[in-house]
Amino acid sequence: MRKLNWAGIILLVLVAVSGCVSYASAGCASCQNSAGQQDVLNNEWAIFMGKEPSDVPLTTATGLTTAKDSRNSNAFVKSKDTPAASAAEKDKADSKTGEGDITPKTTDIVRSANFAKVLVPPTGVSQYNIILDISPAATEYIAGSINIPYTEFVNEDKSLRSASEIARILGDAGISENDCVVITGECQPCGGGSGAADFTYFAMKYLGHECVALLDGGIDAWVAAKEQTVTAPATLSPKSYQPAIKPELLATYEYVKSGQAQIVDARSKDEFNAGSLPAAISIPYESLQDGKRLKDESAVNDLFATLDRNRPVVVFSETGVKASLNWLALTLAGHDARLYTYQDWLANQPKLNITLQEGSVKADPNPAKTGDVVKITAIFEEEKQTAAKGDGGSKSGVNAANETVLTIKGCATCGFGSPQGFADLSKNSGVVQIGSSSKTRMPDSGFSVVALIQSSSGDNVARVIMKRVSGDEFAGIWNANVAPGKYKVNIVASAGEISETFPNVLEIEVTGTSKFKNLGK
């Protein structure tokens, strides 16, 4: 037998270990915090653009949050279509805690009488004559339940449909305002959990539905109780649904702006830090959850301890779906709560009269590999104004909705900081005008651009500072230290307190892994 060269083997091992350490320091997706690396890159980019590192805000992104299709990947669930499997199989499945397995067991939650009126256990489902599953494309249902995907209750932009539309959808599915309904289901592509069911509960309460509740723990609790499930939902004959709308449950922009209510941001800490409503406090919806269930009343009250019970509360998230859990918890805890959306807040903000040049938003490289440095570029230009209907002509500086806009003369943003560029804030027209006849100058630092990188589940995974490279072209670098997948890019431009968001302007595909991080490579 050939004699082993132990010195050579030891040398190879040392080289391999050294390579791993070097790769980790370069940005291994599973070894290092991507937010920290993005901070470094933002500072490096600032220095490259002639700025001090301290001028660059630090990102707060913590990495990619992916949806876990826990039930569909659980062998216990796959092995049954009707009655629950044996207790031995269930105990084995419940003990799993890895990626893609069933949600880890949580401690038993004791429901107070007030919470139990809305959060009913499997043994209480028989009190309700209709079981409504709101899961989109589910493969397992409670026997006898009907299905309306919760997405039916929202428009394409994820805003809540009108009360009449929701009433028609419920009626067509066989539900009237007099039925007693218990809601279950979840949105697995969105990450699972009770958010979609909570949102549907809010929608029905907004319509004035009296007898409606939620299955506490959803179908997981149902399966754990060894109750029957089937592979297809039931159907009911259509009915007429007559809503008795409760408008006080849905906050308006004017109400939020009035300052009458306390404001709670239900989004993640990262989203809150990236921008929120004035005077809002952060209570992420995840903090209210114990697994897939709402925490007990004592824990909920602790989270809301800073809120004044004598003042109403407005709780919001991007579209209201996640915030509906906070709204439910606030309501059950005795607060006067209203639901709101960040989309509506942004839609009502003064607008910059700029747009992105068609086809100008690019990423290089794209596709990229995990760990690559990706250069993102965008070019702005002046937005063409259109006349309001019946106006008979164009309106310079005021759009059809008579919103406050930022009218740019010449290049879209170079007026900021140039000797000929001034902002006239003294006019009474509500228009921020860029021109040569003004008393107030907008400094170059007054205009800023960032790129928000979102995962397929809608979570912000990075906030990239973009700097002017020439004229109206801005660029920034993103450390793609994320899991393989497709990532959306939102561009946010701000001038003073006015911001404009350009959503989903680019998709970046990340594949494989790479230890090379050369800009533009």
N, C-alpha and C positions, 0 to 999 in steps of 0.2 A: 504494500500500500504506500502511496506517495505521502511523504512527510509534510505535515501542514506548516505553512509559514506563519507562525503566530504573530510575529512582528508586523507582517503585512496586514493581517486581519485586524489587529488592534488599531493600526493606522487608518484603515477603512472605516472602522467604527467611530473613531474620533472625527473623521471628516464628515460622516453622516450626521453625527450629533451637532457639529459646528454648523452644518447646512440648515438643520432644523431650527437652531437658535437664530441664525441669520434670517431665515424665512419668517420666523415669528416676529422678529423685530421689524421686518418689512411690512407686515400687515396680514398675517394669517387670519382668515375670517373667524375661526373658532378660538383663536388664542389671545386676541388682543381687542381692546375696546375701539370700535370704529370711530366713535365720537372723538376720542383723543387724537387719533390719526388725522381726522378732518380738521381739528384745531390747528395741528402743526402745518397742514397744507395751506389752510387759510392764511396763516401768518407768513409762510414762505411766499405765497402769492402776493400778500400785501407788500413785502419787502421788494419783490420783483417789480411791483407797480409804483415803487417809490414812497410807500407809506410805512409808518411805524407799526410794528406788530400789535401794539396796544390799541390801534385803531380798529382792529378786527374783532368783532364779537365772537365769543366762543360758542360752538354748537353744543346743543344738549342732547343730540340724538344718541340713543343707546343701542341701536342695531335693529335688525329685521325681526318683526313679529309675524309669524306665519300661522295660518289657520290649521287646526288639527281636526281632521275628520275622525274623531275618536270612536264614534259608534260604528261607522262603516268599516273600520280597520280592526275591530274587536272580534276575535274568533267566536266569542260567546254569542254575540248578536248574530253573526253570519250563520251560525248553526241552527237558528230557529226562525220560523215564520209565524208560529202560533204561540202555544203556551211557553212559559219560561223554561230554560234548561235546568238541569239538576243543580242543586245547591252547591255541589262540589265544583261544577264547571263555573258557576257564578263567582264563588269565592276565589277560584284561580284567576278569573278575568279581572276581578276587582283589585287583586293584589298588584296588577301591572301599573307602572308609573312612567314608562318610557315614552319617547316621542311616538305619536300615532296610536298609543294605547288609550284605554278608557281613563277618564279623569280620576286622579287619585282620590281615595276616600277622604271625606272631610268629617269633622266631628258632628255629632247629632245636634241639630238646631231646634231649640224649644221655641215654639211660636206663642207669642202673647195672644190674647183673645182678639185684639185689634188687628194684628197681622194675619191671624188665622182666618179672618173673614174674607180675605182676598187671596191668600196663599194656601190652597187646599191640598191635603195629602191625597194619595191614590184612593184611600178609603172614603174620601168625601166626594169623589167624582160622580157617584150615582145620584147625587142631589141635583145634578144639572142635566137637562134634557138634550143638550147639544155639546159635543166635544169638537172644538175647532182647532185643527192643526195648521199652523201658518208657515210650515217649512217649505221652502222652494225645492222641488225635486227630491223629496224624501224617499227612502226605500222601505221604511217601516212606520206603521201607524198604529195607534190604539184602535182596537176593534170597534167599529161603529162610528169612528170620527170622520168628519168631513175636512176637506183641505181647501184653504184659500191662501196661496203664497202671500206673505206680507208685502211683497213688492207690488201687489195689485193696488195697495192703498197709497202708493206714491207716484208722482209724475216722473218723467225721464230725468229731471234734475234732482230727484230724490226728495222734493218738497211734498208735503201732505196734500192729497187730493181734496177737492171740495167735499163738504158734508153730503151733498146730494149724490155725488159719485160713489162715495163709500157706502152710503145707504143702499144704492142700487146694487153694488157688488155683494153686500151681505144678503139682500133680498133674493138675488138670483141664485145664491148658494143655499137658500132655504132657511134663512134666519130672519126673524121679525124682532121688533123692539121689545116684545113681551117674552121672548125665550130666555131661559137661563143657560148661559154659555160659560164653559170652562175652556181656557186657551192653553195650548201646549205647542211645542215645536221650537225649532231654532234654525239659524242660517249657517250651515257648516262652511260654505265658502267664505263667510265673513269672520270665521273664527269660533263659531259655536256660541254657547251661552244663551241667556234668556232675553237678550236685547230685543230681538224681533218680536217675541211674544209680549214683552212689556210695551213695545211701541203699539202693537195691535190693541192691547188693553187700553192704552191712552186714547187711541182713535175712537174706540167704542164708548168710552166715558165722555169724550168730547161730543159724541152724537147723543149723549144723554141716556145711554143704556144703563139700566139699574142693576139687573141681575147678571153680573159678569165677574169671573174670577180667573186665577192662574193656577195651573197644576204646579205645585211646589216641587222643584227638581226635574220637571219635564218628563220625557219618556224614559230617561234613565231611572227615575224613581219608580215609574210604572213597571219597568222590567224587573227592578230590584224587588218589587212586591209580588213578583211572579204572576203578573196579570197578562192577559192575552194581547198579542200584537198580530197584525196582518201586513201583507205587502202592498195593499191598495186601499185608498180611502173609500168611504161610503158616499152616496149622493142623496140629496133631498129635493123635494119638489119646491119650486120657487115660491116666495112669499113677498108680501109688501112690507117694506121697512119704512116707518115714519119717524125720523129723528126729532129730538127735542134738544137742539144744540146748546152747549154750555160754552159760549165764547170766552168766558173768564179763565178757562183752562189753557188757552193759547195766547201767549204774549205777543203784542205788536211792537213794531219798531218805536213808535211814539211812546208807548208805555215804558219800554226799556230805557229810552233816552231821558224820560222824565225824572229818573232818580228815585221813584217811589219805592222800588223793590231792591232787595239784596240780589246780587248776581253771582251765580255759581257756574263755573266752567267744568263740565263733566268730561272733557277730553283728557288725553294723557298729559302728563307733566311737560313733555317735550312740545306738544302742540300749544299748551298754555304759555310756555316760555317764548315760543316763536311769535306770539301775538294773541291778544284776547280783548274782551270788552273792558271799558274803563271800570275800575273799582271791583272787578271780578275776583273771586277767590277760587282756588283750585281744589275740587273734590272729585278726582277721577272716578269714573263709574266702576273701574276695576276694584277700587278700595272698598266698595260696598258688597263685593261678591265673596262668597265662601264656596269655592268650586264653581258650580253653575247655579248656586242659590243665593238669594239675598241673605245677608247676615241677620242675626237676631236683633230685636228691638234695642237692646242695651248697646250693642256695638254701633248700630246706626245712629243712635242719639249721641254717642261719643264723637262720631265723625261730624255731626251737625252742631256740636257744642258751641261753636263761635257764632252761630246764627241767632238773630233776635226773633223769637217766636211772635212778637207783636208786629213784625213787618213781613209783607209778602216776599216770596222768593221766586226769582226767575232762573231756571236752569237751562243750559243750552249745550249743544254739541254741534258738529258740522251740519248734520241733517236732522237731528232730533232723535235718531234711533237709540244711540247710546245714552243720551240724556234722559230717555224715558225711564230707565232704571232709577236714576236719581230722583226724578219726579215722583215715581211710585213710592220710593222710600220716604221722601219728604212728606208726601200726602199721608202715608200710614203713620208717620211720626207726629202728625198733627199740625204740619205747616200749611199755610196757604201758598201753594206752589203752582207755577205756570211754566209751560214748555216753550222753548224758543230755539231758533237755529242760527248758527254763525253765518250761513249762507244769506239769510235775510239781512243780517247786520251789514255784511259787506256790500250787498246789493243796494243798500240805502246810503252808503257813504259817498261823499263827493268824489267825482271821478277825474282822473288825469286824462286829458284829451290826446292820448298817445295810444299806439297799437304796435304790435310786433310785425316787422316786415315779413311778408309771406315767404315761407321757406327758409327764414334766416336762423331759426333755432336749430342748432346742430350739436352733436356730441362726437368727439374723436378720442379714442376709437369707439365704434358702435357697429357690431357687438363688441363688448369688452369682456375681459376675464376677471374673475374675482381677484381683487387686490390691485388691479390696474388703476392708474391715474387717468381720469377722463376729463378732457377739456370741453366745457359747455360754453357755447357762444350764442348771442342773440343781438339783433339789430332792431332798434325802435324807429318809428316814424310817426308823423302827425296823423291823427285819426280824422278821416273825412266826415264832416258834419252833415246831417240830413235834416231837412225842414220838417217841422211837425205837420201832420195832415191838416189841410185847409189853410196853411200859413201862406202859401203862394210864393214862397222864396226861402232862401237859406238863412239860418241863424248863425251868425259868427260867434262862436264861444259858448253857445247854449244848445244842448242837444234836445231831442224831441220830448224828453221827459222833464225838461227845464231843470236839470240837475246842475250842481256846481261842477265845473270842469276846469281843467288846466289847458288853456289854449297856447300852443307852442308856435312861435314864428321861426321859420327856417328849420334848422335841424331840431329833432324832437327834444333833445336834452342839453345840447351844448350851450343854450342860453344861461344855464346855471353856472355861475362863476365867470362868465365872460363879461368884459366891460360893457358890451351893448345889451346884456341880458338883465332885465329887472322884472320883478313881480309886483304888479299893482294890486295891492290888497285894499285900497281905499275906496274902490268903486262899490256902488250899492247893488250891482246886478247879480251878485253871487258868483261872478266869474273871476278866476285867478288868471290874469292875462300876462303872457310873456311878451314884452315889447321894449321899446326904448324910452317910453315916457312914464317913468315910475319913480316913486320916492323910496321904495324898499327893495333891497337887493337880495336875491336868493343865492346863498353861498353854494359852492360846488358840493359841499358835504350834505346839502339839503336833499339831494337826489340820490337814492340808493336802490340797488337791485340785488335780489337774492333768488336763488333757485332752490325750491323745495323738492326733494326726491322722495317719492312715495312708493311703498311696496304694493303688491297686488291686492293686499287686504286694506289698503287705504291709510296705512300708518306712515308718518313722516320718519324716514331713516337718516336723513341728512339735510343740513341747511348750508348751502354753498354761497359764500359772498362773491358777487360778481362786480368787477371793476371796469371802468371805461378804458378801452385799449386804443380807440380812435373814433372821432366823430360820435356817432350814435351806437357804436358797437361795444358791447360789454362781454366780458368773459370771466369764467371762474373754473376752478379745478375741483373735482370730486374724487375722493378716495373710494373706489368701488369695493370696499372691503365688506361685502355682503354675500348672502347665499345666491346661487344661480337663480335667475328668474327675470321677469320683465318689470321695469321700474318706470313710473310716470314722472314727468317733470312739470312742476308749476312754477311760473315766473312771477315774482311779486316786485313791483316797482313802487317806490314811495317818494313823495316830496313833502317834507314837513309832516303834517298829520294826515295827509291824503295818500291813500294807497290804492293800487290797481292790481288785481290778480288775474293772470292769464293762465287758466287751468289746462292741464293735459296738453301742453304744446309739443311734447316730445316723449318718445318711448325709448328707453335704453335697455338693451338686452345684455344680461350678464351671464356668461357661461364659464364652466371649468374653473381652473385656478391658474394664477401666474405669480411669479416672484419678481417680475420686472415692472418697474414703475416709472417709465420715462414718458414725460408729457408729449403727447402727439404721436406716440409710437403705436 
